[in-house]
């Protein structure tokens, strides 16, 4: 960049000129954002399978002839264990998604952030639904229940609040990286 005589320059910018911040690109980012959101939502399938493999079953005793189940002593703690494992898996997945989406340098911006968060919401919901299905396949309920028998019940997610972990962590990771970046255009341009 050559400096013209008579114009004062500071840090490569002429003094007295209006500095326009880069504009948000929406139209060009919609299709890539939709693709990224769709791919992120598919992360819910392996996430649900991993949860179903890790979450412990709850051992129950059959107490009536009609098959009513009561948890054994201290087995009800496993209800929390399954919930906590799903929450931690969602936090890790959200962190990884936020960092990987940030690495898509040419598409950085608020449009991609919204797509990543929406994809994470859908992925967490898919992980919850498929994880429960995988867990029920892993621990099927016997057809005939004898009085006093001990059976293992599949882990369940009793609160839908665990769905918030992955999208919240995705937004936090992406937002932290955006705040850490000192460029007005978030480094979209390589030059």
ZATI-657904 format. One record per residue (C-alpha): x, z negated, y; residue in three letters. Coordinates in pm, 1 decimal. Example, Ala and Ser with C-alpha at 12.3 -4.5 7.8 and 13.67 -1.06 7.14 Angstrom:
2
+----------+----------+----------+-----+
|        X |        Z |        Y |  aa |
+----------+----------+----------+-----+
|   1230.0 |   -780.0 |   -450.0 | ALA |
|   1367.0 |   -714.0 |   -106.0 | SER |
+----------+----------+----------+-----+
This chain:
191
+----------+----------+----------+-----+
|        X |        Z |        Y |  aa |
+----------+----------+----------+-----+
|      0.0 |      0.0 |      0.0 | UNK |
|    154.4 |    102.4 |    329.3 | UNK |
|     95.8 |   -110.7 |    631.7 | UNK |
|     -9.6 |     80.9 |    941.5 | UNK |
|    160.0 |     -3.3 |   1268.6 | UNK |
|    -48.2 |   -201.9 |   1514.7 | UNK |
|   -261.9 |   -370.2 |   1246.2 | UNK |
|   -179.5 |   -724.1 |   1138.3 | UNK |
|   -171.8 |   -771.4 |    759.3 | UNK |
|   -200.9 |  -1101.9 |    571.5 | UNK |
|   -158.7 |  -1105.2 |    191.4 | UNK |
|   -224.8 |   -731.7 |    165.5 | UNK |
|   -551.9 |   -745.0 |    363.5 | UNK |
|   -582.9 |   -626.3 |    722.5 | UNK |
|   -680.0 |   -909.4 |    956.8 | UNK |
|  -1015.9 |   -862.9 |   1127.9 | UNK |
|  -1170.0 |   -643.0 |    857.4 | UNK |
|  -1479.4 |   -757.7 |    676.1 | UNK |
|  -1416.7 |   -864.0 |    318.5 | UNK |
|  -1703.8 |   -769.6 |     91.2 | UNK |
|  -1725.1 |   -957.7 |   -236.8 | UNK |
|  -1780.2 |   -741.3 |   -544.1 | UNK |
|  -2142.1 |   -676.8 |   -633.6 | UNK |
|  -2301.2 |   -779.0 |   -960.4 | UNK |
|  -2337.3 |   -480.4 |  -1191.3 | UNK |
|  -2669.0 |   -501.3 |  -1374.1 | UNK |
|  -2766.7 |   -156.4 |  -1495.9 | UNK |
|  -2433.3 |    -69.8 |  -1655.4 | UNK |
|  -2413.7 |   -409.5 |  -1828.8 | UNK |
|  -2763.6 |   -416.8 |  -1984.4 | UNK |
|  -2692.4 |   -219.2 |  -2302.0 | UNK |
|  -2360.7 |   -395.4 |  -2379.6 | UNK |
|  -2525.8 |   -730.4 |  -2306.0 | UNK |
|  -2812.0 |   -653.7 |  -2543.8 | UNK |
|  -2560.5 |   -552.8 |  -2811.9 | UNK |
|  -2358.4 |   -871.1 |  -2763.6 | UNK |
|  -2672.8 |  -1088.7 |  -2769.0 | UNK |
|  -2783.9 |   -923.6 |  -3094.6 | UNK |
|  -2444.3 |   -977.1 |  -3253.4 | UNK |
|  -2432.0 |  -1340.4 |  -3139.0 | UNK |
|  -2775.7 |  -1405.5 |  -3288.1 | UNK |
|  -2644.2 |  -1289.9 |  -3627.7 | UNK |
|  -2391.0 |  -1575.5 |  -3614.9 | UNK |
|  -2687.5 |  -1795.1 |  -3709.6 | UNK |
|  -2687.3 |  -1663.4 |  -4068.0 | UNK |
|  -2342.8 |  -1790.6 |  -4171.7 | UNK |
|  -2391.2 |  -2099.8 |  -3957.1 | UNK |
|  -2709.5 |  -2186.5 |  -4148.3 | UNK |
|  -2538.9 |  -2123.2 |  -4482.2 | UNK |
|  -2242.2 |  -2344.8 |  -4389.1 | UNK |
|  -2480.0 |  -2623.2 |  -4281.8 | UNK |
|  -2673.5 |  -2595.5 |  -4609.8 | UNK |
|  -2348.1 |  -2633.3 |  -4804.5 | UNK |
|  -2226.7 |  -2932.5 |  -4602.0 | UNK |
|  -2543.6 |  -3132.9 |  -4537.9 | UNK |
|  -2601.0 |  -3405.4 |  -4797.8 | UNK |
|  -2929.3 |  -3429.6 |  -4986.5 | UNK |
|  -3142.3 |  -3741.6 |  -4970.1 | UNK |
|  -3191.8 |  -3915.1 |  -5304.3 | UNK |
|  -3551.5 |  -4021.8 |  -5352.2 | UNK |
|  -3739.0 |  -4219.7 |  -5617.3 | UNK |
|  -4080.3 |  -4112.9 |  -5745.9 | UNK |
|  -4311.7 |  -4412.0 |  -5694.7 | UNK |
|  -4659.7 |  -4280.6 |  -5780.1 | UNK |
|  -4808.2 |  -4048.3 |  -6039.1 | UNK |
|  -4901.4 |  -3793.7 |  -5771.9 | UNK |
|  -4531.5 |  -3751.1 |  -5682.3 | UNK |
|  -4492.9 |  -3959.2 |  -5367.7 | UNK |
|  -4122.3 |  -4001.2 |  -5289.1 | UNK |
|  -3947.3 |  -4299.1 |  -5127.9 | UNK |
|  -3580.8 |  -4288.1 |  -5023.9 | UNK |
|  -3335.2 |  -4507.2 |  -5207.6 | UNK |
|  -3156.2 |  -4783.5 |  -5016.0 | UNK |
|  -2928.2 |  -4641.9 |  -4742.0 | UNK |
|  -3012.5 |  -4282.5 |  -4839.7 | UNK |
|  -3216.8 |  -4238.5 |  -4524.0 | UNK |
|  -2886.9 |  -4226.2 |  -4332.7 | UNK |
|  -2845.6 |  -3871.5 |  -4464.5 | UNK |
|  -3127.5 |  -3761.1 |  -4234.8 | UNK |
|  -2892.8 |  -3830.8 |  -3943.2 | UNK |
|  -2591.0 |  -3683.3 |  -4123.6 | UNK |
|  -2758.1 |  -3344.1 |  -4159.6 | UNK |
|  -2868.7 |  -3345.8 |  -3796.0 | UNK |
|  -2521.5 |  -3443.6 |  -3671.7 | UNK |
|  -2352.6 |  -3176.3 |  -3883.7 | UNK |
|  -2583.1 |  -2908.6 |  -3745.2 | UNK |
|  -2518.1 |  -3031.5 |  -3392.4 | UNK |
|  -2140.3 |  -3019.6 |  -3439.8 | UNK |
|  -2155.4 |  -2673.2 |  -3596.8 | UNK |
|  -2361.2 |  -2556.3 |  -3297.4 | UNK |
|  -2108.4 |  -2701.2 |  -3052.3 | UNK |
|  -1818.3 |  -2525.3 |  -3225.1 | UNK |
|  -2009.4 |  -2196.6 |  -3249.4 | UNK |
|  -2107.9 |  -2216.8 |  -2882.0 | UNK |
|  -1750.2 |  -2279.7 |  -2774.4 | UNK |
|  -1621.8 |  -1985.0 |  -2978.9 | UNK |
|  -1899.2 |  -1755.1 |  -2854.3 | UNK |
|  -1833.2 |  -1847.3 |  -2490.5 | UNK |
|  -1460.2 |  -1779.8 |  -2520.0 | UNK |
|  -1500.5 |  -1454.3 |  -2715.1 | UNK |
|  -1759.1 |  -1319.4 |  -2470.9 | UNK |
|  -1531.2 |  -1411.2 |  -2180.5 | UNK |
|  -1258.4 |  -1196.8 |  -2341.1 | UNK |
|  -1480.3 |   -888.9 |  -2292.8 | UNK |
|  -1304.7 |   -832.8 |  -1962.2 | UNK |
|  -1480.8 |   -514.9 |  -1849.7 | UNK |
|  -1825.4 |   -678.4 |  -1877.1 | UNK |
|  -1767.0 |  -1022.0 |  -1724.6 | UNK |
|  -2038.1 |  -1154.7 |  -1500.0 | UNK |
|  -2376.3 |  -1324.9 |  -1486.0 | UNK |
|  -2553.2 |  -1054.7 |  -1687.5 | UNK |
|  -2322.0 |  -1108.3 |  -1984.7 | UNK |
|  -2355.0 |  -1486.8 |  -1945.7 | UNK |
|  -2734.7 |  -1464.3 |  -1969.3 | UNK |
|  -2705.0 |  -1236.4 |  -2272.8 | UNK |
|  -2462.9 |  -1472.7 |  -2446.0 | UNK |
|  -2686.6 |  -1773.1 |  -2382.9 | UNK |
|  -3000.7 |  -1591.6 |  -2504.7 | UNK |
|  -2812.6 |  -1469.5 |  -2812.2 | UNK |
|  -2698.2 |  -1825.8 |  -2877.3 | UNK |
|  -3055.4 |  -1957.1 |  -2852.2 | UNK |
|  -3172.2 |  -1699.6 |  -3103.6 | UNK |
|  -2868.8 |  -1763.7 |  -3325.0 | UNK |
|  -2928.5 |  -2139.8 |  -3326.2 | UNK |
|  -3295.7 |  -2087.4 |  -3413.7 | UNK |
|  -3197.1 |  -1849.2 |  -3693.9 | UNK |
|  -2938.6 |  -2099.4 |  -3820.9 | UNK |
|  -3202.3 |  -2373.6 |  -3827.4 | UNK |
|  -3455.4 |  -2162.2 |  -4018.3 | UNK |
|  -3210.4 |  -2005.2 |  -4261.6 | UNK |
|  -3018.2 |  -2330.7 |  -4309.8 | UNK |
|  -3336.5 |  -2503.6 |  -4421.9 | UNK |
|  -3414.8 |  -2214.9 |  -4656.6 | UNK |
|  -3063.5 |  -2216.5 |  -4804.4 | UNK |
|  -3079.2 |  -2596.2 |  -4848.7 | UNK |
|  -3413.0 |  -2575.0 |  -5031.6 | UNK |
|  -3266.4 |  -2313.2 |  -5264.3 | UNK |
|  -2967.4 |  -2539.2 |  -5328.6 | UNK |
|  -3178.5 |  -2848.5 |  -5401.6 | UNK |
|  -3506.2 |  -2732.4 |  -5560.4 | UNK |
|  -3777.3 |  -2989.5 |  -5630.3 | UNK |
|  -3838.9 |  -3028.1 |  -6006.4 | UNK |
|  -4180.5 |  -2914.3 |  -6124.0 | UNK |
|  -4254.9 |  -3224.9 |  -6329.7 | UNK |
|  -4180.7 |  -3559.5 |  -6170.1 | UNK |
|  -4168.9 |  -3863.5 |  -6395.5 | UNK |
|  -4258.4 |  -4201.6 |  -6251.2 | UNK |
|  -3939.6 |  -4384.1 |  -6144.5 | UNK |
|  -3721.6 |  -4071.6 |  -6160.0 | UNK |
|  -3458.5 |  -4011.2 |  -5894.4 | UNK |
|  -3456.2 |  -3665.7 |  -5736.5 | UNK |
|  -3253.4 |  -3506.0 |  -5460.5 | UNK |
|  -3449.6 |  -3376.2 |  -5164.0 | UNK |
|  -3301.7 |  -3094.3 |  -4956.8 | UNK |
|  -3168.9 |  -3188.5 |  -4613.5 | UNK |
|  -3403.7 |  -3118.3 |  -4325.3 | UNK |
|  -3364.3 |  -3088.5 |  -3949.2 | UNK |
|  -3629.8 |  -3315.2 |  -3804.3 | UNK |
|  -3561.9 |  -3240.9 |  -3438.1 | UNK |
|  -3560.6 |  -2906.6 |  -3260.9 | UNK |
|  -3332.2 |  -3051.1 |  -2991.1 | UNK |
|  -3030.1 |  -2944.9 |  -3198.0 | UNK |
|  -3106.5 |  -2588.1 |  -3087.8 | UNK |
|  -2975.3 |  -2673.7 |  -2740.3 | UNK |
|  -2615.8 |  -2742.1 |  -2853.0 | UNK |
|  -2498.2 |  -2385.5 |  -2910.7 | UNK |
|  -2639.1 |  -2217.7 |  -2595.9 | UNK |
|  -2540.3 |  -2511.2 |  -2375.6 | UNK |
|  -2182.4 |  -2504.1 |  -2503.5 | UNK |
|  -2172.5 |  -2125.1 |  -2465.1 | UNK |
|  -2276.9 |  -2153.5 |  -2100.7 | UNK |
|  -2031.0 |  -2437.7 |  -2041.0 | UNK |
|  -1735.7 |  -2252.0 |  -2196.7 | UNK |
|  -1811.5 |  -1925.2 |  -2014.8 | UNK |
|  -1877.9 |  -2104.7 |  -1685.7 | UNK |
|  -1556.7 |  -2307.6 |  -1713.7 | UNK |
|  -1353.1 |  -1993.7 |  -1771.4 | UNK |
|  -1526.3 |  -1822.4 |  -1478.9 | UNK |
|  -1454.2 |  -2119.8 |  -1253.5 | UNK |
|  -1093.3 |  -2122.9 |  -1366.9 | UNK |
|  -1058.8 |  -1754.1 |  -1277.7 | UNK |
|   -954.2 |  -1712.5 |   -914.2 | UNK |
|  -1065.5 |  -1351.4 |   -869.1 | UNK |
|  -1382.0 |  -1247.7 |   -689.1 | UNK |
|  -1454.4 |   -983.0 |   -953.6 | UNK |
|  -1369.8 |  -1224.3 |  -1241.4 | UNK |
|  -1088.3 |   -989.9 |  -1342.6 | UNK |
|  -1318.9 |   -702.9 |  -1443.4 | UNK |
|  -1081.9 |   -447.8 |  -1299.1 | UNK |
|   -745.5 |   -439.8 |  -1464.7 | UNK |
|   -561.3 |   -332.3 |  -1148.2 | UNK |
+----------+----------+----------+-----+
